[in-house]
Amino acid sequence: MKSKDEYEQLGKVILDCAFEVHKEIGPGHFESVYEECLVMELRARGIHVENQVFLPVYYKGIKLDKFFKMDVLVENMIALELKSSNGLFPIDEFQLVSYMKLANIKLGYLINFNEILLKNGLRRKYNNYYFPDENQKMNK
């Protein structure tokens, strides 16, 4: 099991890469463009990244003939849901948390690149099963 510090360090690299992409190309592009650029940035730093990761869906223990696709999985530890939209909505956060639960991922970032200031498009989410103290802080 990875330590909280390892998650924090990797999270900083992810955010640094996201800011680099945003600085280079700015808002106004398709989500797929940001995804490809972010994956390139992360890989250039030696980070293992998978994109468009298929997640099976189960209902009452039965695997359905349906699946979700997580935008980016970093080091098999952190889920990234990327957006290029006019703001973030609660459904975007629910989507990320659902992916995290399906993949048993502890930490995730929702990143909306369609912002003048990228910091306004960032959300950090915890799978409630993990880091319960952090969830309490985030909800206050």
C-alpha positions in Angstrom: 0.0 0.0 0.0 1.3 3.4 -0.9 1.9 6.0 1.7 0.0 9.3 1.9 3.3 11.1 1.1 3.6 9.1 -2.1 0.1 10.1 -3.2 0.9 13.8 -2.3 4.2 13.7 -4.3 2.5 12.2 -7.4 -0.4 14.6 -7.1 2.0 17.5 -7.2 3.6 16.1 -10.4 0.2 15.7 -12.0 -0.9 19.2 -11.2 2.5 20.6 -12.4 1.9 18.8 -15.7 -1.6 20.0 -16.0 -0.5 23.6 -15.4 2.2 23.1 -18.0 -0.3 22.0 -20.6 -2.7 24.8 -19.7 0.2 27.4 -19.9 1.2 26.0 -23.3 -2.1 25.7 -25.1 -4.6 27.6 -22.9 -8.4 27.1 -22.8 -10.7 26.4 -25.7 -9.6 23.0 -27.0 -11.3 19.6 -27.0 -10.9 17.3 -24.0 -9.1 14.8 -26.1 -6.4 17.3 -27.0 -5.8 18.0 -23.3 -5.7 14.3 -22.5 -3.1 13.6 -25.1 -0.9 16.6 -24.0 -1.2 15.7 -20.3 -0.3 12.1 -21.0 2.7 13.2 -23.0 3.8 15.5 -20.1 3.5 12.8 -17.5 5.3 10.2 -19.6 8.1 12.7 -20.3 8.6 12.8 -16.5 8.9 9.0 -16.3 5.4 8.5 -14.9 3.4 5.4 -15.9 0.1 6.5 -17.5 -2.8 4.7 -19.0 -5.6 6.5 -20.8 -9.1 5.5 -21.8 -9.1 2.7 -19.2 -12.1 0.4 -19.5 -13.9 -0.2 -16.2 -16.4 -3.0 -16.0 -19.8 -2.4 -14.4 -21.4 -4.8 -11.9 -24.9 -5.0 -10.6 -25.5 -7.2 -7.6 -22.3 -9.0 -8.3 -23.1 -9.7 -12.0 -20.9 -8.2 -14.6 -23.0 -6.2 -17.1 -22.3 -5.9 -20.7 -21.5 -2.2 -20.1 -18.4 -0.3 -19.1 -17.1 3.1 -18.3 -13.9 4.7 -19.6 -11.7 6.5 -17.1 -9.8 9.3 -18.9 -6.4 8.8 -17.2 -4.9 6.4 -14.6 -1.6 7.5 -13.2 0.8 4.9 -11.7 -2.2 2.7 -11.0 -2.8 5.1 -8.0 -4.6 8.3 -9.1 -7.6 8.7 -11.4 -7.9 11.8 -13.6 -11.2 13.0 -15.1 -10.5 15.7 -17.7 -13.0 18.3 -18.9 -13.2 21.1 -21.3 -16.5 22.7 -20.4 -18.1 25.8 -19.1 -17.6 25.0 -15.4 -17.7 21.9 -13.2 -20.9 20.4 -11.9 -21.7 18.0 -9.1 -22.3 15.2 -11.8 -18.7 15.6 -12.9 -17.5 14.9 -9.3 -19.9 12.0 -9.0 -18.5 10.5 -12.2 -15.0 10.7 -10.9 -15.9 9.2 -7.6 -17.8 6.3 -9.4 -14.7 5.6 -11.5 -12.5 5.6 -8.4 -14.8 3.1 -6.6 -15.0 0.8 -9.6 -11.2 0.8 -10.0 -10.5 0.8 -6.2 -8.6 4.1 -6.5 -7.9 6.2 -3.4 -7.4 9.6 -5.0 -8.6 11.5 -8.0 -8.5 14.8 -9.7 -11.1 16.5 -11.8 -9.4 19.0 -14.1 -11.4 21.4 -16.3 -8.9 22.9 -18.8 -11.5 25.4 -20.1 -10.8 28.0 -17.5 -8.8 31.2 -17.8 -7.1 30.3 -14.5 -6.6 26.5 -14.3 -6.8 26.6 -10.5 -10.5 27.4 -10.8 -11.1 24.2 -12.7 -9.4 21.8 -10.2 -11.2 19.4 -7.7 -9.5 16.8 -5.6 -11.6 13.8 -4.6 -11.0 11.0 -2.2 -12.6 7.6 -2.3 -14.5 7.7 1.0 -13.2 4.3 1.9 -9.7 5.8 2.2 -8.3 8.8 3.9 -11.5 9.4 6.0 -9.9 12.3 7.9 -9.2 14.2 4.7 -12.8 13.7 3.5 -14.0 15.3 6.7 -11.8 18.3 6.1 -12.8 18.7 2.5 -16.5 18.6 3.3 -16.4 21.4 5.9 
